[in-house]
Amino acid sequence: MFNLTDWIHIDIYNYVVLPLLIAIARIMDVSVGTIRLIFVSRGYKYLAPALGFVEVIIWLLAIGQIMQQLDNFMSYIGYGGGFAMGNYIGIILVEKMSIGTVVVRVIPRKDVSNLIDHLREANYGVTSVSAEGKSGPVQMIFSIVKKKNLNEMLKIINEYNPNAFYTIEEVQTVNEGHFKVNQNKSPFLGGIFNLGQVRK
Protein backbone atom coordinates (compact mmCIF):
# COMPACT_ATOMS: atom_id res chain seq x y z
CA MET A 1 0.00 0.00 0.00
CA PHE A 2 1.28 3.46 -0.89
CA ASN A 3 2.53 5.36 2.15
CA LEU A 4 3.00 9.10 1.65
CA THR A 5 5.13 9.48 4.79
CA ASP A 6 7.61 6.81 3.66
CA TRP A 7 7.79 8.39 0.20
CA ILE A 8 8.58 11.82 1.70
CA HIS A 9 11.29 10.33 3.91
CA ILE A 10 12.89 8.56 0.96
CA ASP A 11 12.69 11.72 -1.14
CA ILE A 12 14.31 13.85 1.57
CA TYR A 13 17.11 11.31 1.96
CA ASN A 14 17.79 11.00 -1.78
CA TYR A 15 17.57 14.67 -2.69
CA VAL A 16 18.76 16.42 0.49
CA VAL A 17 20.58 14.21 2.97
CA LEU A 18 22.59 12.07 0.52
CA PRO A 19 23.82 15.01 -1.64
CA LEU A 20 24.79 16.82 1.55
CA LEU A 21 26.78 13.80 2.78
CA ILE A 22 28.49 13.52 -0.62
CA ALA A 23 29.35 17.23 -0.51
CA ILE A 24 30.83 16.89 3.00
CA ALA A 25 32.89 13.86 1.90
CA ARG A 26 34.20 15.78 -1.10
CA ILE A 27 35.03 18.81 1.02
CA MET A 28 37.04 16.56 3.33
CA ASP A 29 38.92 14.64 0.65
CA VAL A 30 39.71 17.67 -1.53
CA SER A 31 40.84 19.66 1.51
CA VAL A 32 43.12 16.80 2.53
CA GLY A 33 44.33 16.51 -1.07
CA THR A 34 45.17 20.22 -1.25
CA ILE A 35 47.15 19.97 1.99
CA ARG A 36 48.87 16.81 0.70
CA LEU A 37 50.03 18.57 -2.48
CA ILE A 38 51.46 21.42 -0.41
CA PHE A 39 53.27 18.89 1.80
CA VAL A 40 54.68 17.14 -1.29
CA SER A 41 56.00 20.45 -2.65
CA ARG A 42 57.55 21.24 0.75
CA GLY A 43 59.25 17.85 1.04
CA TYR A 44 57.23 16.31 3.92
CA LYS A 45 57.71 12.76 2.60
CA TYR A 46 56.17 10.97 5.59
CA LEU A 47 53.06 13.08 6.09
CA ALA A 48 52.11 13.32 2.40
CA PRO A 49 51.56 9.53 1.88
CA ALA A 50 49.50 9.29 5.09
CA LEU A 51 47.27 12.13 3.90
CA GLY A 52 47.04 10.47 0.48
CA PHE A 53 45.68 7.30 2.12
CA VAL A 54 42.99 9.25 4.00
CA GLU A 55 42.13 11.24 0.88
CA VAL A 56 41.54 8.23 -1.38
CA ILE A 57 39.44 6.37 1.23
CA ILE A 58 37.11 9.36 1.59
CA TRP A 59 36.97 9.76 -2.20
CA LEU A 60 35.99 6.09 -2.66
CA LEU A 61 33.15 6.51 -0.18
CA ALA A 62 31.85 9.56 -2.06
CA ILE A 63 32.18 8.05 -5.55
CA GLY A 64 30.57 4.83 -4.33
CA GLN A 65 27.45 6.75 -3.36
CA ILE A 66 27.45 8.55 -6.72
CA MET A 67 27.58 5.24 -8.60
CA GLN A 68 24.54 4.04 -6.67
CA GLN A 69 22.62 7.23 -7.49
CA LEU A 70 23.39 7.78 -11.18
CA ASP A 71 19.86 9.01 -11.82
CA ASN A 72 19.95 11.53 -8.94
CA PHE A 73 21.07 14.93 -10.27
CA MET A 74 21.35 16.33 -6.73
CA SER A 75 24.19 13.90 -6.03
CA TYR A 76 26.16 15.48 -8.89
CA ILE A 77 25.49 18.94 -7.51
CA GLY A 78 26.67 17.82 -4.05
CA TYR A 79 29.78 16.26 -5.59
CA GLY A 80 30.69 19.36 -7.60
CA GLY A 81 29.89 21.77 -4.80
CA GLY A 82 31.95 19.76 -2.34
CA PHE A 83 34.90 19.73 -4.74
CA ALA A 84 34.81 23.51 -5.18
CA MET A 85 34.45 24.20 -1.47
CA GLY A 86 37.16 21.64 -0.62
CA ASN A 87 39.73 23.53 -2.70
CA TYR A 88 38.91 26.77 -0.90
CA ILE A 89 38.97 25.23 2.58
CA GLY A 90 42.21 23.37 1.84
CA ILE A 91 43.98 26.60 0.86
CA ILE A 92 42.67 28.37 3.97
CA LEU A 93 43.88 25.50 6.19
CA VAL A 94 47.36 25.59 4.65
CA GLU A 95 47.54 29.36 5.22
CA LYS A 96 46.50 28.90 8.86
CA MET A 97 49.10 26.20 9.39
CA SER A 98 51.86 28.60 8.25
CA ILE A 99 54.13 25.83 7.01
CA GLY A 100 57.31 26.52 5.10
CA THR A 101 59.95 29.17 4.58
CA VAL A 102 59.97 32.37 2.55
CA VAL A 103 62.57 34.87 1.41
CA VAL A 104 61.72 38.51 2.07
CA ARG A 105 63.41 41.16 -0.10
CA VAL A 106 63.06 44.72 1.12
CA ILE A 107 63.99 47.92 -0.73
CA PRO A 108 63.40 50.66 1.88
CA ARG A 109 62.51 54.23 1.00
CA LYS A 110 64.84 55.72 3.61
CA ASP A 111 67.86 54.86 5.78
CA VAL A 112 67.85 51.17 6.69
CA SER A 113 70.17 51.11 9.72
CA ASN A 114 67.31 51.50 12.22
CA LEU A 115 65.27 48.81 10.49
CA ILE A 116 68.19 46.36 10.35
CA ASP A 117 68.95 46.92 14.05
CA HIS A 118 65.38 46.21 15.10
CA LEU A 119 65.12 43.11 12.89
CA ARG A 120 68.31 41.72 14.40
CA GLU A 121 67.14 42.59 17.90
CA ALA A 122 64.03 40.53 17.14
CA ASN A 123 66.39 37.63 16.26
CA TYR A 124 65.94 37.69 12.48
CA GLY A 125 68.86 36.97 10.18
CA VAL A 126 69.38 39.96 7.86
CA THR A 127 71.71 40.48 4.90
CA SER A 128 72.01 43.91 3.26
CA VAL A 129 73.57 44.76 -0.09
CA SER A 130 74.01 47.97 -2.06
CA ALA A 131 71.97 48.25 -5.23
CA GLU A 132 71.03 50.82 -7.85
CA GLY A 133 67.37 51.79 -8.17
CA LYS A 134 65.44 54.16 -10.40
CA SER A 135 66.09 57.05 -8.01
CA GLY A 136 69.71 56.20 -7.33
CA PRO A 137 71.61 54.03 -4.80
CA VAL A 138 69.52 51.93 -2.39
CA GLN A 139 70.26 49.42 0.33
CA MET A 140 68.49 46.09 -0.27
CA ILE A 141 67.70 43.75 2.64
CA PHE A 142 67.31 39.97 2.40
CA SER A 143 65.98 37.63 5.06
CA ILE A 144 64.89 33.98 5.15
CA VAL A 145 61.90 33.65 7.48
CA LYS A 146 59.61 30.89 8.71
CA LYS A 147 56.06 31.59 7.53
CA LYS A 148 54.77 31.60 11.08
CA ASN A 149 57.04 34.59 11.79
CA LEU A 150 56.26 36.51 8.60
CA ASN A 151 53.53 38.78 9.98
CA GLU A 152 55.73 39.81 12.89
CA MET A 153 58.58 40.67 10.55
CA LEU A 154 56.32 42.69 8.23
CA LYS A 155 55.03 44.60 11.24
CA ILE A 156 58.61 45.62 12.10
CA ILE A 157 59.29 46.64 8.49
CA ASN A 158 56.15 48.77 8.31
CA GLU A 159 56.86 50.35 11.68
CA TYR A 160 60.49 51.34 11.11
CA ASN A 161 60.42 51.87 7.35
CA PRO A 162 56.87 52.74 6.25
CA ASN A 163 56.02 52.35 2.55
CA ALA A 164 59.08 50.17 1.94
CA PHE A 165 58.90 48.06 -1.21
CA TYR A 166 59.16 44.34 -0.47
CA THR A 167 58.59 40.98 -2.15
CA ILE A 168 57.94 37.57 -0.58
CA GLU A 169 58.67 34.24 -2.29
CA GLU A 170 58.45 30.58 -1.28
CA VAL A 171 61.74 28.78 -0.58
CA GLN A 172 62.03 25.05 -1.31
CA THR A 173 65.29 24.28 0.52
CA VAL A 174 67.48 26.16 2.99
CA ASN A 175 71.02 25.18 3.95
CA GLU A 176 72.73 26.99 6.82
CA GLY A 177 71.31 30.20 8.23
CA HIS A 178 69.77 31.79 11.29
CA PHE A 179 66.08 31.45 12.11
CA LYS A 180 63.98 32.96 14.85
CA VAL A 181 63.20 30.37 17.53
CA ASN A 182 59.50 30.01 18.36
CA GLN A 183 58.11 28.84 21.68
CA ASN A 184 54.79 27.78 20.15
CA LYS A 185 54.55 24.00 19.81
CA SER A 186 51.08 23.74 18.31
CA PRO A 187 51.21 21.24 15.41
CA PHE A 188 48.87 23.37 13.29
CA LEU A 189 50.93 26.51 13.81
CA GLY A 190 54.14 24.88 12.74
CA GLY A 191 55.22 23.41 16.09
CA ILE A 192 55.94 19.94 14.80
CA PHE A 193 57.65 21.42 11.76
CA ASN A 194 59.63 23.96 13.77
CA LEU A 195 63.28 23.75 12.76
CA GLY A 196 64.19 26.47 15.23
CA GLN A 197 67.66 27.84 14.72
CA VAL A 198 69.26 25.87 11.91
CA ARG A 199 72.98 25.35 12.06
CA LYS A 200 74.05 22.62 9.64
C-alpha positions as CSV (number, residue, x, y, z in Angstrom):
1,M,0.0,0.0,0.0
2,F,1.3,3.5,-0.9
3,N,2.5,5.4,2.2
4,L,3.0,9.1,1.6
5,T,5.1,9.5,4.8
6,D,7.6,6.8,3.7
7,W,7.8,8.4,0.2
8,I,8.6,11.8,1.7
9,H,11.3,10.3,3.9
10,I,12.9,8.6,1.0
11,D,12.7,11.7,-1.1
12,I,14.3,13.8,1.6
13,Y,17.1,11.3,2.0
14,N,17.8,11.0,-1.8
15,Y,17.6,14.7,-2.7
16,V,18.8,16.4,0.5
17,V,20.6,14.2,3.0
18,L,22.6,12.1,0.5
19,P,23.8,15.0,-1.6
20,L,24.8,16.8,1.6
21,L,26.8,13.8,2.8
22,I,28.5,13.5,-0.6
23,A,29.4,17.2,-0.5
24,I,30.8,16.9,3.0
25,A,32.9,13.9,1.9
26,R,34.2,15.8,-1.1
27,I,35.0,18.8,1.0
28,M,37.0,16.6,3.3
29,D,38.9,14.6,0.7
30,V,39.7,17.7,-1.5
31,S,40.8,19.7,1.5
32,V,43.1,16.8,2.5
33,G,44.3,16.5,-1.1
34,T,45.2,20.2,-1.2
35,I,47.2,20.0,2.0
36,R,48.9,16.8,0.7
37,L,50.0,18.6,-2.5
38,I,51.5,21.4,-0.4
39,F,53.3,18.9,1.8
40,V,54.7,17.1,-1.3
41,S,56.0,20.5,-2.6
42,R,57.6,21.2,0.8
43,G,59.2,17.8,1.0
44,Y,57.2,16.3,3.9
45,K,57.7,12.8,2.6
46,Y,56.2,11.0,5.6
47,L,53.1,13.1,6.1
48,A,52.1,13.3,2.4
49,P,51.6,9.5,1.9
50,A,49.5,9.3,5.1
51,L,47.3,12.1,3.9
52,G,47.0,10.5,0.5
53,F,45.7,7.3,2.1
54,V,43.0,9.2,4.0
55,E,42.1,11.2,0.9
56,V,41.5,8.2,-1.4
57,I,39.4,6.4,1.2
58,I,37.1,9.4,1.6
59,W,37.0,9.8,-2.2
60,L,36.0,6.1,-2.7
61,L,33.1,6.5,-0.2
62,A,31.9,9.6,-2.1
63,I,32.2,8.0,-5.6
64,G,30.6,4.8,-4.3
65,Q,27.4,6.8,-3.4
66,I,27.5,8.6,-6.7
67,M,27.6,5.2,-8.6
68,Q,24.5,4.0,-6.7
69,Q,22.6,7.2,-7.5
70,L,23.4,7.8,-11.2
71,D,19.9,9.0,-11.8
72,N,20.0,11.5,-8.9
73,F,21.1,14.9,-10.3
74,M,21.4,16.3,-6.7
75,S,24.2,13.9,-6.0
76,Y,26.2,15.5,-8.9
77,I,25.5,18.9,-7.5
78,G,26.7,17.8,-4.0
79,Y,29.8,16.3,-5.6
80,G,30.7,19.4,-7.6
81,G,29.9,21.8,-4.8
82,G,32.0,19.8,-2.3
83,F,34.9,19.7,-4.7
84,A,34.8,23.5,-5.2
85,M,34.5,24.2,-1.5
86,G,37.2,21.6,-0.6
87,N,39.7,23.5,-2.7
88,Y,38.9,26.8,-0.9
89,I,39.0,25.2,2.6
90,G,42.2,23.4,1.8
91,I,44.0,26.6,0.9
92,I,42.7,28.4,4.0
93,L,43.9,25.5,6.2
94,V,47.4,25.6,4.6
95,E,47.5,29.4,5.2
96,K,46.5,28.9,8.9
97,M,49.1,26.2,9.4
98,S,51.9,28.6,8.2
99,I,54.1,25.8,7.0
100,G,57.3,26.5,5.1
101,T,60.0,29.2,4.6
102,V,60.0,32.4,2.5
103,V,62.6,34.9,1.4
104,V,61.7,38.5,2.1
105,R,63.4,41.2,-0.1
106,V,63.1,44.7,1.1
107,I,64.0,47.9,-0.7
108,P,63.4,50.7,1.9
109,R,62.5,54.2,1.0
110,K,64.8,55.7,3.6
111,D,67.9,54.9,5.8
112,V,67.8,51.2,6.7
113,S,70.2,51.1,9.7
114,N,67.3,51.5,12.2
115,L,65.3,48.8,10.5
116,I,68.2,46.4,10.4
117,D,69.0,46.9,14.0
118,H,65.4,46.2,15.1
119,L,65.1,43.1,12.9
120,R,68.3,41.7,14.4
121,E,67.1,42.6,17.9
122,A,64.0,40.5,17.1
123,N,66.4,37.6,16.3
124,Y,65.9,37.7,12.5
125,G,68.9,37.0,10.2
126,V,69.4,40.0,7.9
127,T,71.7,40.5,4.9
128,S,72.0,43.9,3.3
129,V,73.6,44.8,-0.1
130,S,74.0,48.0,-2.1
131,A,72.0,48.3,-5.2
132,E,71.0,50.8,-7.9
133,G,67.4,51.8,-8.2
134,K,65.4,54.2,-10.4
135,S,66.1,57.0,-8.0
136,G,69.7,56.2,-7.3
137,P,71.6,54.0,-4.8
138,V,69.5,51.9,-2.4
139,Q,70.3,49.4,0.3
140,M,68.5,46.1,-0.3
141,I,67.7,43.8,2.6
142,F,67.3,40.0,2.4
143,S,66.0,37.6,5.1
144,I,64.9,34.0,5.1
145,V,61.9,33.7,7.5
146,K,59.6,30.9,8.7
147,K,56.1,31.6,7.5
148,K,54.8,31.6,11.1
149,N,57.0,34.6,11.8
150,L,56.3,36.5,8.6
151,N,53.5,38.8,10.0
152,E,55.7,39.8,12.9
153,M,58.6,40.7,10.5
154,L,56.3,42.7,8.2
155,K,55.0,44.6,11.2
156,I,58.6,45.6,12.1
157,I,59.3,46.6,8.5
158,N,56.2,48.8,8.3
159,E,56.9,50.4,11.7
160,Y,60.5,51.3,11.1
161,N,60.4,51.9,7.4
162,P,56.9,52.7,6.2
163,N,56.0,52.4,2.5
164,A,59.1,50.2,1.9
165,F,58.9,48.1,-1.2
166,Y,59.2,44.3,-0.5
167,T,58.6,41.0,-2.2
168,I,57.9,37.6,-0.6
169,E,58.7,34.2,-2.3
170,E,58.4,30.6,-1.3
171,V,61.7,28.8,-0.6
172,Q,62.0,25.1,-1.3
173,T,65.3,24.3,0.5
174,V,67.5,26.2,3.0
175,N,71.0,25.2,4.0
176,E,72.7,27.0,6.8
177,G,71.3,30.2,8.2
178,H,69.8,31.8,11.3
179,F,66.1,31.4,12.1
180,K,64.0,33.0,14.9
181,V,63.2,30.4,17.5
182,N,59.5,30.0,18.4
183,Q,58.1,28.8,21.7
184,N,54.8,27.8,20.2
185,K,54.6,24.0,19.8
186,S,51.1,23.7,18.3
187,P,51.2,21.2,15.4
188,F,48.9,23.4,13.3
189,L,50.9,26.5,13.8
190,G,54.1,24.9,12.7
191,G,55.2,23.4,16.1
192,I,55.9,19.9,14.8
193,F,57.6,21.4,11.8
194,N,59.6,24.0,13.8
195,L,63.3,23.8,12.8
196,G,64.2,26.5,15.2
197,Q,67.7,27.8,14.7
198,V,69.3,25.9,11.9
199,R,73.0,25.3,12.1
200,K,74.0,22.6,9.6
